Amino acid sequence: MDPLTSDQALRAAEQRRLRLQVLGLNSVEAEATFDRVARLAASFTRSPLAMVNFINDERQMFRGMYVPPSSPGEKVGPDSPAVPFDLSALSREAPADYGFCPHAVAQGSQLALDDVFDYPRFKGNPLVNDLGVRSYLGTPLRDNTGMILGTLCVADFEPRQWDRRIREAMQELSETLLADFKLRDSLLAQQQELFAVFDGAPFPIMLTEGPNHLLRYANGKQGQAFGMVPQFSPGRLALPHLDAVGVFNAMDDAFHSGRAATLSRAHLGTYDYPQPQEFDFLCTPVRTSPGAPISGVLTVAMSVTGQAFAGPEQQAFAANVQERFEQLGAFPGQRP
């Protein structure tokens, strides 16, 4: 495959970021499914390092990772080399140009380096000095639309030959994640159907993503009351008046605890009502797919004053919103 120009590479990375945001994968949180795949890759290739790595235009995110449980200088297996570094605290993120995975993504095909020192282009890579990596096998990780999102990769501390059997097995293992991506898309499609219902709700509703509460969705009433905000904008920066009364603190509680949080009697002005109002905010943690880490927070604002609906009716609507999301498997009680 012809290498991409710098402009093409930048556009491709931006498209990956948007796709990862849609799938709820644009962060470094560990996920059991991806850790399990990394562990399988390490096991059948007999490699001390394995990762499921998603790459956007700013960083690499190792949502799946296997590192040897041993200390520096110890063997990781009967036929394996000694571990040259303590990898127990290895970070789950790296700069976008670090290591070999970005090269596998850019070329769009499997990258097998039997001995990094045989390749002048790669032997000076910081990964060699930082971790002592001498061999690498990276397989582009494609989603169900065909877009490359990152890699499934393994690495070793000694030169080795990545034979055809191993390369084909890695390709097959990477394809097992297609089911996860399809499930995420299916749940997102069902969420869109719920959003169509939420669009007509008489009070504000928003869905945010990640610990920074990037705005994924807001209904019409949310925009009318608190202001229109571009998708994936950081909530605290885009909606400072909500932050000032503690809404985002309640959202923090919901995201980190895995339990619904409330903020009662928040007094603030809105764009669509002449006088300040009192609102009750209900913040509920959500998942992108069953068994996944908490990915965001669904926040419903219920006005105590100045609304046509009485409080109990608003509470009933909010409860219905939660029930509908639970039917999708989209949010939990507790983080796994």
RAVEN-V196968 format. One line per field, one symbol per residue. phi: phi as a letter, one per 30 degrees, with the letter a starting at -180 (. if undefined). A space follows every 10 residues. Layout:
BEGIN
phi=???
END
This chain:
BEGIN
phi=.ddddddddd ddddddeddd dddiccaced beeddddddd ddddchcdba bcccbcdbac bcdbabbddc ceiddcadcc ddddbdcdce dcbaedcdic eedddddiad cccdbeddbe dcdcdedddd bidcbabbce ccddcjddcl bcbbbbcbda cddddddddd dddddddedd dddddddddd ddddddddec ddbdbbccbi dchddcbbdd dddddcjdbd diddedddbd ddddcjdddd deedddcibd bbbchdcadb dcbdcebcbc cccbdbcdae iddecabccc ccddbicddd eedddddddd edddddddic accbdd
END
